[in-house]
């Protein structure tokens, strides 16, 4: 006999509370395991394809791990140092760029910079902040990141967790399936399949789109000679998962730097703008439809809300958990809406009785 509905609500309510408390209390401890799980989930389809080619699960996992370690080592040796160096130089350059902007405004719009004007006071405050706190902010961010995600986590714990989870992924899914309550197992499987479809479309698809666009922006900006092109490409690719935001932030930053570096050379500035226009066109018409699909059930506003809330409550690990939780809530909300719209509460008793009579006939 199935549990009454109120008992089931109590059980799942307690589960949600315990999950939130554990995530809040053990966020830093859980970080390598969440990262390892995310990597394993991302790579599971590739392991399944290698198995279909004839390799064992262990061999498939080993091949993927070796290839991943190779890419990571190349990134550490060739890309990461340049990225950090360019980021520091960019922050040091911002005050100079801001000073030139202020001089331009003073020349063309002198009334805006009158000592008693609000614009003058605002620009003065921004300039002082960039000059005094810019370098300090980068150093603090880098040191905080280094303390949060230390060398041991990056080089040892995360790869080990990812390896074992990827190796046992199908077995773990089968074990979890055995634990499902028998009365609700078909419904839970259907919901889990919908959640997996949403996550697969978004996480794997958008992850690939971000990687492709970030690489394209970085290489293209470096080829046209823009300083800090690697940083701008990295930033644009990183936030591409929010529609239009990557191109907007990266485009504004790149065109602003191009105006600072190539002022008067409108061809170079136009090339920088064309790079982002082309990237946006390719993303919207080719990459996102092919790799993500037209609809994954994650509205950009809902995604931003989930990232903000979970980031504020649980820190960096909360932001990692936000996407799957947002996908799950979205699927459950659509399921509950469907149940409600087929219920007597929505249709009314007369319509429900009429539909039952028609079914009986």
C-alpha positions as CSV (number, residue, x, y, z in Angstrom):
1,X,0.0,0.0,0.0
2,X,1.4,3.4,-1.0
3,X,2.2,6.0,1.6
4,X,-0.4,8.8,1.9
5,X,0.4,12.0,0.0
6,X,1.1,14.0,3.1
7,X,3.6,11.4,4.3
8,X,5.4,11.5,1.0
9,X,5.6,15.3,1.1
10,X,7.1,15.1,4.6
11,X,9.7,12.6,3.4
12,X,10.8,14.7,0.4
13,X,10.6,17.9,2.5
14,X,13.0,16.4,5.0
15,X,15.3,15.2,2.2
16,X,15.5,18.7,0.7
17,X,16.2,20.3,4.1
18,X,19.0,17.7,4.8
19,X,20.5,18.3,1.3
20,X,20.6,22.0,1.8
21,X,22.1,21.8,5.3
22,X,24.8,19.3,4.1
23,X,25.6,21.5,1.1
24,X,25.8,24.6,3.3
25,X,28.0,23.0,6.0
26,X,30.3,20.9,3.8
27,X,30.4,23.0,0.7
28,X,34.2,23.3,0.5
29,X,34.7,19.6,1.4
30,X,32.2,18.5,-1.3
31,X,33.7,20.7,-4.0
32,X,36.1,18.2,-5.5
33,X,33.4,15.5,-5.5
34,X,30.9,17.8,-7.2
35,X,33.5,18.7,-9.8
36,X,34.4,15.1,-10.3
37,X,30.8,14.1,-10.6
38,X,30.2,16.9,-13.2
39,X,33.1,15.8,-15.2
40,X,32.0,12.1,-15.1
41,X,28.5,13.1,-16.2
42,X,29.9,15.2,-19.0
43,X,32.1,12.4,-20.3
44,X,29.7,9.4,-19.8
45,X,28.3,9.5,-23.4
46,X,31.8,9.4,-24.8
47,X,32.6,6.4,-22.6
48,X,29.4,4.7,-23.9
49,X,30.5,5.3,-27.5
50,X,33.9,3.8,-26.9
51,X,32.2,0.8,-25.3
52,X,30.1,0.5,-28.4
53,X,33.3,0.4,-30.5
54,X,34.4,-2.7,-28.6
55,X,36.5,-1.3,-25.6
56,X,35.7,-2.3,-22.1
57,X,34.4,0.3,-19.6
58,X,37.8,0.3,-17.8
59,X,39.7,0.8,-21.1
60,X,37.3,3.5,-22.2
61,X,37.7,5.3,-18.9
62,X,41.5,5.0,-19.0
63,X,41.7,6.4,-22.6
64,X,39.4,9.3,-21.7
65,X,41.4,10.0,-18.5
66,X,44.8,10.0,-20.3
67,X,43.5,12.3,-23.0
68,X,42.0,14.6,-20.4
69,X,45.3,14.7,-18.4
70,X,47.2,15.5,-21.6
71,X,44.9,18.5,-22.4
72,X,45.1,19.7,-18.8
73,X,48.9,19.6,-18.8
74,X,49.0,21.5,-22.1
75,X,46.6,24.1,-20.8
76,X,48.7,24.5,-17.6
77,X,51.9,24.9,-19.5
78,X,50.8,26.9,-22.5
79,X,47.6,28.8,-21.7
80,X,47.1,29.4,-18.0
81,X,50.2,31.4,-17.3
82,X,49.5,33.7,-20.3
83,X,45.9,34.1,-19.2
84,X,46.9,35.1,-15.6
85,X,49.6,37.5,-17.0
86,X,47.2,39.2,-19.4
87,X,44.5,39.5,-16.7
88,X,46.9,41.3,-14.4
89,X,48.1,43.6,-17.2
90,X,44.5,44.3,-18.2
91,X,43.6,45.5,-14.7
92,X,46.8,47.7,-14.6
93,X,45.8,49.2,-18.0
94,X,42.2,50.0,-17.0
95,X,43.1,53.3,-15.2
96,X,45.0,54.5,-18.2
97,X,42.1,53.6,-20.5
98,X,39.7,55.3,-18.1
99,X,41.9,58.5,-18.1
100,X,41.8,58.6,-21.9
101,X,38.0,58.2,-21.8
102,X,37.8,61.1,-19.4
103,X,40.0,63.2,-21.6
104,X,37.8,62.4,-24.6
105,X,34.7,63.3,-22.7
106,X,36.3,66.5,-21.5
107,X,37.2,67.5,-25.0
108,X,33.9,66.7,-26.7
109,X,31.5,67.2,-23.8
110,X,33.1,69.6,-21.3
111,X,29.9,70.4,-19.6
112,X,29.7,66.9,-18.2
113,X,32.9,67.3,-16.3
114,X,32.2,70.4,-14.4
115,X,33.5,70.0,-10.9
116,X,30.0,70.2,-9.4
117,X,28.4,67.8,-11.9
118,X,27.3,64.3,-11.0
119,X,29.2,62.9,-14.0
120,X,32.5,64.4,-12.9
121,X,32.1,63.1,-9.4
122,X,31.2,59.6,-10.7
123,X,34.1,59.4,-13.1
124,X,36.4,60.6,-10.4
125,X,35.3,57.9,-8.0
126,X,35.6,55.2,-10.6
127,X,39.0,56.3,-11.6
128,X,40.3,56.4,-8.0
129,X,38.8,52.9,-7.4
130,X,40.5,51.4,-10.5
131,X,43.8,53.0,-9.7
132,X,43.9,52.1,-6.0
133,X,42.0,48.8,-5.9
134,X,42.4,47.2,-9.4
135,X,45.7,45.4,-8.9
136,X,44.8,44.5,-5.3
137,X,41.5,43.0,-6.4
138,X,43.2,40.7,-9.0
139,X,45.8,39.6,-6.5
140,X,43.1,38.9,-3.9
141,X,41.0,37.0,-6.4
142,X,43.9,34.9,-7.5
143,X,45.0,34.1,-4.0
144,X,41.4,33.3,-3.0
145,X,41.0,31.0,-5.9
146,X,44.3,29.4,-5.1
147,X,43.2,28.7,-1.5
148,X,39.7,27.5,-2.6
149,X,40.8,25.2,-5.4
150,X,44.3,24.2,-4.3
151,X,46.8,22.2,-6.2
152,X,45.9,19.0,-4.4
153,X,42.2,19.3,-5.5
154,X,43.1,20.1,-9.1
155,X,45.8,17.5,-9.6
156,X,44.7,14.6,-7.4
157,X,41.3,14.5,-5.9
158,X,39.1,15.7,-8.8
159,X,40.7,13.4,-11.5
160,X,40.5,10.4,-9.1
161,X,36.9,11.1,-8.3
162,X,36.0,11.6,-11.9
163,X,37.8,8.4,-13.0
164,X,36.0,6.2,-10.5
165,X,32.6,7.8,-11.0
166,X,33.0,7.5,-14.8
167,X,34.1,3.9,-14.4
168,X,31.1,2.9,-12.3
169,X,28.5,5.4,-13.7
170,X,26.2,2.8,-15.3
171,X,26.4,0.6,-12.3
172,X,25.5,3.4,-9.9
173,X,22.5,4.4,-12.0
174,X,21.3,0.7,-11.9
175,X,21.8,0.6,-8.1
176,X,19.8,3.8,-7.6
177,X,17.1,2.4,-9.9
178,X,16.7,-0.6,-7.6
179,X,16.1,1.8,-4.6
180,X,13.2,3.6,-6.2
181,X,9.8,3.1,-4.5
182,X,8.0,0.5,-6.7
183,X,4.7,2.3,-6.8
184,X,6.3,5.4,-8.3
185,X,9.3,4.0,-10.1
186,X,7.9,4.5,-13.7
187,X,7.0,8.1,-12.9
188,X,10.4,8.8,-11.3
189,X,12.2,7.2,-14.2
190,X,10.3,9.4,-16.7
191,X,11.1,12.5,-14.7
192,X,14.7,11.5,-14.4
193,X,14.9,10.9,-18.1
194,X,13.4,14.4,-18.7
195,X,15.9,15.9,-16.3
196,X,18.8,14.1,-17.9
197,X,17.6,15.2,-21.3
198,X,17.5,18.8,-20.2
199,X,20.9,18.6,-18.5
200,X,22.5,16.8,-21.4
201,X,21.2,19.4,-23.8
202,X,22.3,22.3,-21.7
203,X,25.5,21.2,-19.9
204,X,27.1,19.1,-22.6
205,X,25.8,21.2,-25.5
206,X,26.5,24.6,-24.0
207,X,29.8,23.4,-22.6
208,X,30.9,22.6,-26.1
209,X,29.5,25.9,-27.5
210,X,31.4,27.8,-24.8
211,X,34.6,26.0,-25.6
212,X,34.2,26.6,-29.4
213,X,33.3,30.2,-29.1
214,X,35.9,31.0,-26.4
215,X,38.6,29.5,-28.6
216,X,37.3,31.3,-31.7
217,X,37.1,34.7,-30.0
218,X,40.6,34.3,-28.4
219,X,42.3,33.2,-31.6
220,X,40.6,35.7,-33.8
221,X,41.3,38.7,-31.4
222,X,44.9,37.6,-31.1
223,X,45.2,37.4,-34.9
224,X,43.9,41.0,-35.4
225,X,46.5,42.2,-32.8
226,X,44.2,43.1,-29.9
227,X,46.0,43.2,-26.6
228,X,44.4,40.9,-24.0
229,X,42.6,38.9,-26.7
230,X,43.1,35.7,-24.7
231,X,41.4,37.2,-21.6
232,X,38.5,38.6,-23.6
233,X,38.0,35.3,-25.5
234,X,38.1,33.4,-22.2
235,X,35.5,35.8,-20.6
236,X,33.2,35.8,-23.6
237,X,33.3,32.0,-23.9
238,X,32.8,31.5,-20.1
239,X,29.5,33.4,-20.0
240,X,28.2,32.2,-23.4
241,X,25.9,29.7,-21.6
242,X,23.6,32.7,-20.9
243,X,22.2,33.7,-24.3
244,X,23.6,37.0,-25.7
245,X,25.5,37.8,-22.5
246,X,28.8,36.3,-23.7
247,X,28.7,38.3,-26.9
248,X,27.5,41.4,-25.1
249,X,30.1,41.4,-22.4
250,X,33.0,40.2,-24.6
251,X,32.0,42.6,-27.4
252,X,31.8,45.6,-25.2
253,X,35.1,44.8,-23.6
254,X,36.8,44.0,-26.9
255,X,35.5,47.0,-28.7
256,X,36.4,49.3,-25.7
257,X,40.0,47.9,-25.8
258,X,40.1,48.3,-29.6
259,X,39.1,51.9,-29.3
260,X,41.8,52.4,-26.7
261,X,44.4,50.6,-28.7
262,X,43.5,51.4,-32.3
263,X,41.9,54.8,-32.0
264,X,41.7,56.3,-35.5
265,X,42.3,52.9,-37.2
266,X,38.7,52.2,-38.0
267,X,39.5,49.1,-40.0
268,X,41.0,47.3,-37.0
269,X,38.1,48.4,-34.8
270,X,35.6,47.2,-37.4
271,X,37.4,43.8,-37.5
272,X,37.0,43.4,-33.8
273,X,33.3,44.2,-34.0
274,X,32.9,41.9,-37.0
275,X,34.5,39.0,-35.0
276,X,31.8,39.2,-32.3
277,X,29.0,39.8,-34.9
278,X,30.2,36.6,-36.7
279,X,30.5,34.7,-33.5
280,X,27.0,35.6,-32.5
281,X,25.6,34.7,-35.9
282,X,27.3,31.3,-35.9
283,X,26.2,30.6,-32.3
284,X,22.6,31.5,-32.9
285,X,22.2,29.8,-36.3
286,X,24.6,26.8,-36.2
287,X,26.2,25.9,-32.9
288,X,23.2,26.3,-30.4
289,X,20.6,24.6,-32.7
290,X,23.0,21.7,-33.5
291,X,24.6,21.1,-30.1
292,X,21.9,22.3,-27.6
293,X,18.6,22.2,-29.4
294,X,15.9,24.8,-29.7
295,X,14.4,24.2,-26.3
296,X,16.1,22.8,-23.2
297,X,13.6,24.0,-20.6
298,X,16.0,26.4,-18.9
299,X,15.0,30.0,-19.4
300,X,17.9,32.4,-19.0
301,X,16.2,34.4,-16.3
302,X,15.5,31.2,-14.3
303,X,19.1,30.1,-14.8
304,X,20.4,33.5,-13.6
305,X,18.1,33.4,-10.5
306,X,19.3,29.8,-9.6
307,X,23.0,30.8,-10.0
308,X,22.5,33.9,-7.9
309,X,20.6,32.2,-5.1
310,X,22.7,29.1,-4.9
311,X,25.9,31.1,-5.2
312,X,24.8,33.4,-2.4
313,X,23.7,30.5,-0.1
314,X,26.4,27.9,-0.8
315,X,29.3,29.6,-2.5
316,X,31.1,28.2,-5.5
317,X,29.9,24.7,-5.0
318,X,26.3,26.1,-4.9
319,X,26.8,27.6,-8.4
320,X,28.0,24.2,-9.6
321,X,24.8,22.5,-8.2
322,X,22.5,25.3,-9.4
323,X,22.2,24.1,-13.0
324,X,21.1,20.5,-12.3
325,X,18.8,21.7,-9.5
326,X,17.3,24.3,-11.8
327,X,16.8,21.7,-14.4
328,X,15.2,19.3,-11.9
329,X,12.9,22.0,-10.5
330,X,11.9,23.0,-14.1
331,X,11.0,19.4,-15.0
332,X,9.1,18.9,-11.7
333,X,7.2,22.2,-12.2
334,X,6.1,21.1,-15.7
335,X,5.0,17.7,-14.3
336,X,3.1,19.3,-11.4
337,X,1.4,21.7,-13.8
338,X,0.4,18.8,-16.1
339,X,-1.0,16.9,-13.1
340,X,-2.9,20.0,-12.0
341,X,-4.4,20.7,-15.5
342,X,-5.7,17.1,-15.7
343,X,-7.2,17.2,-12.2
344,X,-10.7,17.9,-11.0
345,X,-9.3,21.0,-9.2
346,X,-8.6,22.6,-12.6
347,X,-11.3,21.1,-14.9
348,X,-14.1,21.1,-12.4
349,X,-16.2,18.0,-11.5
350,X,-18.7,18.3,-14.3
351,X,-16.1,18.3,-17.0
352,X,-14.3,15.4,-15.3
353,X,-17.5,13.4,-15.1
354,X,-18.3,14.1,-18.7
355,X,-14.9,12.9,-19.8
356,X,-15.3,9.7,-17.7
357,X,-18.7,9.1,-19.3
358,X,-17.2,9.4,-22.8
359,X,-14.4,7.0,-21.9
360,X,-17.0,4.5,-20.6
361,X,-18.9,4.7,-23.9
